[in-house]
Amino acid sequence: MTHERESGRPEERGLSRRSLLKAGVALTGAAVATSATTAVAVADEAQDPNRRKFDVIVVGAGVAGVTATRELRAKGKRVLLLEARDRVGGRTWTDTWRGHMIERGGTWVDRLQPHVWRELNRYELPIMADAGVTRAFMPTLTGFEELDPSVAYVRQNALFTRFFEDSTRIYPEPFKPFANRDLVAKFDRFSLRDRLDQMALAPEDEILLTSWTSLYGGSSKRGALTHIQQWWALAGGTFEAFHGVNTYRPALGTVSILNAMLAEAKPVLKLNSPVKSVVQNPGKVTVTTRAGEVYTAPEVIMAVPVNVWKTISFSPALPAAHREATTAGMGVTEERKLWIDLEHPTDRFVAESPEGSGHPFCYIGRFNDDQPVVAFTVDTSFDAYDRGAVERAIRKIIPDARVRDHIVTNFATDEFALGTGGYRQPYQLIRLHEKLQQPHGRVKFAGSDIANGWNGYIDGAIEDGLRVAGSPTLSGPAALAASAEERIFVPKVNREAYRGLSVR
Ligand SMILES: Cc1cc2nc3c(=O)[nH]c(=O)nc-3n(C[C@H](O)[C@H](O)[C@H](O)COP(=O)(O)OP(=O)(O)OC[C@H]3O[C@@H](n4cnc5c(N)ncnc54)[C@H](O)[C@@H]3O)c2cc1C
């Protein structure tokens, strides 16, 4: 049986209504949908958003929207947070599956990502480190070769370092994407494929890079070179750190960050409230949900993915740059993330397969002894829901592999995401980025997709939530200071020996 979407009872999922209630968050209206919420709705009648006045309506309770809400509440604003789903978190989604806590979207956090690192320290949220792998299966021109992970690491280090050779020059101040505007303009036209072609690598070397270029860009032809170059610069320009940003994860799930923010902010949060229109009139903005509920406030923050803007009616219409971005799409369009209960083998391994090889998993591996296997595919011809197909694909790498169960998450077909992680196409940085951060009258926009720094990461979502709320973001010495914080226990890892999951 193949699982999709809703897995586990509501209270097992990351941010249960009970935990929201404990946090003092006012859950209202449509949140009464399941029995777990009844007590909450009754208790909060006084908070009925229809009877209250708000200074700001935040649409979208992903990381960016929740961060903006927390900041605005700290400034004394009355905030209504409207969320389409029955949970907060958006493209992060802490879930429970077969007794394991799993992340169905964003997962890894790192001290090089100062905004999220600061939040972990602020709320003293525990983190854990992945244990790493003992076997690496790397692609060759005729199949897969089993290597000692450190040998694979050395090979890829040399290739990645060459691939990224201009990055720190293009981004001398990596949290400020236009610190060297001329060079950004020069490089932003290139796709990841352009860079691979320019390098003219031997085929056996090129295939050691293309699992990454396809995964990050959705396809090497679609993804912009400048986007991944900025990540490399943000990681300090080394392979060790670039891969290493996928070592630590919040031990209580990514949702623990949102839980803590909401507990502090205590906003009025309305789940199950997809917004269908945003209309600006003199002095106020009117927001209407699909269910016909109408809310007004002097200001609205749209913290929904760029790709979703086109599904919402704006009056006046969105500016040209916003229309262009949402029509062309930003981010990886086809990625699906699988968690696989692999009966055999049970050890920690990693395997990569190159773009266009016919093998569906760009990346697959088990990184902790007690966890299921995680895999990513951008292959549109692959039926990720077909258990037999999943097992056959793994057997091409490990012939006697046996799959017991698996679960698929597809944010690309999810109407409230319409894509997975943020990733730009060529020309989008230079042509659109700054314009997308501009307000449209009384409507502002936020999200990881339009963040300045770790765009496409949780850190970027927090950064952009701060920006839109008028709070300072971190860069330069302030970022370094936040990264140095260690109020939480940080498990020590040898990042060079570690060949972890280097995907977003
Ligand atoms: C498979 C995958 C793996 C990833 N791995 C990592 C990782 O390891 N580390 C990392 O840092 N990042 C990772 N990311 C990226 C990270 O998860 C995202 O960048 C980040 O969560 C985006 O946050 P956001 O608030 O900008 O957007 P979202 O999380 O998309 O939040 C937007 C919110 O708006 C809501 N919404 C949409 N439409 C409407 C509407 N009409 N009305 C009301 N609400 C609406 C959505 O339901 C959602 O809650 C990954 C992403 C994916 C998909």
The ligand as a MOL file (V3000), in Angstrom:
LIG
                    3D

  0  0  0     0  0            999 V3000
M  V30 BEGIN CTAB
M  V30 COUNTS 53 58 0 0 0
M  V30 BEGIN ATOM
M  V30 1 C 11.0280 18.3400 0.2190 0
M  V30 2 C 11.6500 19.5920 0.8070 0
M  V30 3 C 12.8330 19.4940 1.5070 0
M  V30 4 C 13.3870 20.6430 2.0680 0
M  V30 5 N 14.5200 20.5190 2.8370 0
M  V30 6 C 14.9850 21.5920 3.5340 0
M  V30 7 C 16.0230 21.4490 4.5150 0
M  V30 8 O 16.4880 20.3370 4.7700 0
M  V30 9 N 16.4410 22.5690 5.1660 0
M  V30 10 C 15.8960 23.8070 4.9300 0
M  V30 11 O 16.3180 24.7760 5.5620 0
M  V30 12 N 14.9070 23.9640 4.0180 0
M  V30 13 C 14.4170 22.9030 3.3370 0
M  V30 14 N 13.3620 23.0420 2.4680 0
M  V30 15 C 12.8510 24.3740 2.1970 0
M  V30 16 C 11.9870 24.9380 3.3260 0
M  V30 17 O 11.1220 23.9400 3.8090 0
M  V30 18 C 11.1890 26.1100 2.7870 0
M  V30 19 O 12.0650 27.0410 2.1880 0
M  V30 20 C 10.4170 26.8650 3.8660 0
M  V30 21 O 9.7410 25.9770 4.7260 0
M  V30 22 C 9.4210 27.8070 3.1990 0
M  V30 23 O 8.7290 28.5440 4.1800 0
M  V30 24 P 7.7370 29.7130 3.7580 0
M  V30 25 O 7.0810 30.1780 4.9970 0
M  V30 26 O 8.4450 30.6930 2.9060 0
M  V30 27 O 6.6680 29.0140 2.7760 0
M  V30 28 P 5.6360 27.8330 3.0970 0
M  V30 29 O 6.2230 26.8740 4.0430 0
M  V30 30 O 5.1780 27.3090 1.8000 0
M  V30 31 O 4.4400 28.5860 3.8510 0
M  V30 32 C 3.3800 29.1910 3.1530 0
M  V30 33 C 2.0830 28.9390 3.9030 0
M  V30 34 O 1.0170 29.5650 3.1820 0
M  V30 35 C -0.1020 28.7020 3.2090 0
M  V30 36 N -0.9900 29.0460 2.0940 0
M  V30 37 C -0.8220 28.7970 0.7810 0
M  V30 38 N -1.8530 29.2790 0.0750 0
M  V30 39 C -2.6960 29.8610 0.9650 0
M  V30 40 C -3.9380 30.5450 0.8510 0
M  V30 41 N -4.5390 30.7190 -0.3320 0
M  V30 42 N -4.5400 31.0070 1.9810 0
M  V30 43 C -3.9560 30.8320 3.2040 0
M  V30 44 N -2.7750 30.1930 3.3610 0
M  V30 45 C -2.1510 29.7230 2.2570 0
M  V30 46 C 0.5220 27.3270 3.0860 0
M  V30 47 O -0.3690 26.3120 3.4830 0
M  V30 48 C 1.7370 27.4580 3.9930 0
M  V30 49 O 1.4480 27.1120 5.3240 0
M  V30 50 C 12.7740 21.9100 1.8860 0
M  V30 51 C 11.5880 22.0050 1.1780 0
M  V30 52 C 11.0180 20.8630 0.6530 0
M  V30 53 C 9.7080 20.9830 -0.0620 0
M  V30 END ATOM
M  V30 BEGIN BOND
M  V30 1 1 1 2
M  V30 2 1 2 3
M  V30 3 2 2 52
M  V30 4 2 3 4
M  V30 5 1 4 5
M  V30 6 1 4 50
M  V30 7 2 5 6
M  V30 8 1 6 7
M  V30 9 1 6 13
M  V30 10 2 7 8
M  V30 11 1 7 9
M  V30 12 1 9 10
M  V30 13 2 10 11
M  V30 14 1 10 12
M  V30 15 2 12 13
M  V30 16 1 13 14
M  V30 17 1 14 15
M  V30 18 1 14 50
M  V30 19 1 15 16
M  V30 20 1 16 17
M  V30 21 1 16 18
M  V30 22 1 18 19
M  V30 23 1 18 20
M  V30 24 1 20 21
M  V30 25 1 20 22
M  V30 26 1 22 23
M  V30 27 1 23 24
M  V30 28 2 24 25
M  V30 29 1 24 26
M  V30 30 1 24 27
M  V30 31 1 27 28
M  V30 32 2 28 29
M  V30 33 1 28 30
M  V30 34 1 28 31
M  V30 35 1 31 32
M  V30 36 1 32 33
M  V30 37 1 33 34
M  V30 38 1 33 48
M  V30 39 1 34 35
M  V30 40 1 35 36
M  V30 41 1 35 46
M  V30 42 1 36 37
M  V30 43 1 36 45
M  V30 44 2 37 38
M  V30 45 1 38 39
M  V30 46 1 39 40
M  V30 47 2 39 45
M  V30 48 1 40 41
M  V30 49 2 40 42
M  V30 50 1 42 43
M  V30 51 2 43 44
M  V30 52 1 44 45
M  V30 53 1 46 47
M  V30 54 1 46 48
M  V30 55 1 48 49
M  V30 56 2 50 51
M  V30 57 1 51 52
M  V30 58 1 52 53
M  V30 END BOND
M  V30 END CTAB
M  END
